[in-house]
Amino acid sequence: MGRWSSQPSEQHHQAKKAAIPGPFGLPIVGLLFVFTGSLTHRLLAKLSQSCKALLLMAFCAGFTRFTISSQPDTAKEILNSSAFADRPIKESAYELFHRAMGFDPYGVYWRNLRRISATHLFCPKSIASFGAFRREIGNKMIGEIKGLMCVKGQVEIKRVLHFGSLNNVMMSVFGKTYDFDQNGSQAHELEELVSEGYELLGILNWSDLFLKKNLNWSDHFPILGLLDLQGVRKRCRNLASKVNIGTDTVAILLEWILAGMAFSDLDHPHLPYLLAIIKETIRMHPPGPLLSWARLAIHDVHIGENFIPAGTTAMVNMWAITHDEKIWSEPNEFKPERFLDEEVSIMGSDLRLAPFGSGRRVCPGKAMGIATVQLWLAQLLQSFNWVPSDNGVVDLSECLKLSLEMKKPLVCKAVYRVRC
């Protein structure tokens, strides 16, 4: 079960056969251990290297067949193929989002949702019309940070950014925002619900918490789904009855950028450098290096000479691509200037760096996300000088949940810039 057969079914017997390389795993469980840590993306990258399987690597986890690409060309072929137009639906995603655009099967209903969102929510006119509200939310975050600095002398920035992102979604969809000082209010209840939904969706992470309740074994051993041994279904249904969840990519990306600022003491005021910093941060820490790239083969298909049967989960390891020394010079060094010398699109056409995906399932909110990050980052850098807290340590360790987050939330000093 560790490595699945890539031999075609009988109707494909005349096609050229080419076995997809990959590691062998244990009987029955296969390579389920790959998902037992918080650095799955790095482990899969090492396995692809050792098996000489950057184009495609095949393995099994339980009864789930996986094929993973760590190379832009095959990644683009997977993400743009109609054969991979669906997403694999795990139990938590089904319970929370089975009729939502992000997880609904490809078809008429899904296309209608995409068309409505593109026309009424994510079109350039709508994004521009909410510019003033995004700026207002940014100003509220600045006020909250100033208050925290006065009281505590340092700030845990993730909580502020998370609340700002929640306000951004609420304003865009419902025309409603919350104040930071509404302790114990509906706003903080909503924030906790969003956090729980985010945790439930991060089913490929096995941190200490994950060992207790976040790895849903029934996703890989379907017969266990009848028992709900870990209570995932119950938690999801309780949550879904209260609120639908949104992801928090904007807050996570901004936290990584500000951590880099405090760590390396970059020259903040040079805003022409801003987009290059954003791109380099995305390259170093791609928000969804594995799970957000997952696709499901809806019928038998060939990728090059390799046969992939229907029902296979195909993934793109974007972290492996953005850290490939054959694609990027000095990939482990933070060098925003690389994007001043070469134009690299981050909107999905260039698979060397595509944080929002590509093809039919590309994130429809990509333009709004970049507009929000650029505005808030400019406001935060214009208002504060970001430096380490008193212990002088900025820990840039990663932790893969639904997104690639900081293992330890950033705590730093935001020194207000006095304006003459």
Secondary structure, 3 states (H helix, E strand, C coil): CCCCCCCCCHHHCCCCCCCCCCCCCECCCECHHHHCCCCHHHHHHHHHHHCCCCCCEEEEECCEEEEEECCHHHHHHHHHCHHHCECCCCHHHHHHHCCCCCCCCCCHHHHHHHHHHHHHCCCHHHHHHCHHHHHHHHHHHHHHHHHHHHHHCCEEHHHHHHHHHHHHHHHHHHCCCCCCCCCCCHHHHHHHHHHHHHHHHCCCCCCHHHHHHHCCHHHCCHHHHHCCCCCHHHHHHHHHCCCCCCCCHHHHHHHHHHHHHHHHCCCCCCHHHHHHHHHHHHHHCCCCCCHHHCEECCCCEEECCEEECCCCEEEECHHHHHCCCCCCCCCCCCCCCHHHHCCCCCCCCCCCCCCCCCHHHCCCCHHHHHHHHHHHHHHHHHHEEEEECCCCCCCCCEEECCCEEECCCCEEEEEECCCC
